[in-house]
Amino acid sequence: MLYNIIRDFQCGLVAAADKEEKNEMRIVMQILPLYLIAINVITFIAFGLDKWKAQHGKWRIKEKTLLGLSFIGGALGGLCAMYVFRHKIRKPVFVIGIPLMLLAQAALLIYLQRTGTHL
């Protein structure tokens, strides 16, 4: 009898933890699209601003910054900006790196969708 009480208590804790974890994941999945839109717009603008600064002899945005923005979710914005502004299209780290980042980010989104977390 005591065993059943302990087992039921443990099952209840696990169920509560699962429910809390699902709620947290649901919140993340609601925020993720907004984050991705924002980071891609910011990345696109950063590439465009760097191109403008290059044309006007101003202080430039560091390549690490542009790559970092692309890495944390802005790869689509970075890739679009590269070809819209014709900027960084001759640098292998950008021409190869940003599409690879985009593929990794797309794979992660597909994985999240297939594991039952819906965007």
PERA-V321400 format. One record per backbone hydrogen bond with DSSP energy under -0.5 kcal/mol. CO is the residue of the C=O (numbers start at 1). NH is the residue of the N-H. If there is no record, write none. Layout:
BEGIN
<<CO | NH> <CO | NH>>
END
This chain:
BEGIN
<<1 | 5> <2 | 6> <3 | 7> <4 | 8> <5 | 9> <6 | 10> <7 | 11> <8 | 12> <9 | 13> <10 | 14> <11 | 15> <12 | 16> <13 | 17> <14 | 18> <15 | 19> <16 | 20> <17 | 21> <18 | 22> <19 | 23> <20 | 24> <21 | 25> <22 | 26> <23 | 27> <24 | 28> <25 | 29> <26 | 30> <27 | 31> <28 | 32> <29 | 33> <31 | 35> <32 | 36> <33 | 37> <34 | 38> <35 | 39> <36 | 40> <37 | 41> <38 | 42> <39 | 43> <40 | 44> <41 | 45> <42 | 46> <43 | 47> <44 | 48> <45 | 49> <46 | 50> <47 | 51> <48 | 52> <49 | 53> <50 | 54> <51 | 55> <52 | 56> <53 | 58> <54 | 57> <62 | 66> <63 | 67> <64 | 68> <65 | 69> <66 | 70> <67 | 71> <68 | 72> <69 | 74> <70 | 73> <70 | 75> <74 | 78> <75 | 79> <76 | 80> <77 | 81> <78 | 82> <79 | 83> <80 | 84> <81 | 85> <82 | 87> <88 | 91> <90 | 92> <91 | 94> <91 | 95> <92 | 96> <92 | 97> <93 | 97> <94 | 98> <94 | 99> <96 | 100> <97 | 101> <98 | 102> <99 | 103> <100 | 104> <101 | 105> <102 | 106> <103 | 107> <104 | 108> <105 | 109> <106 | 110> <107 | 111> <108 | 112> <109 | 113> <110 | 114> <111 | 115> <112 | 117> <113 | 116> <116 | 118>>
END
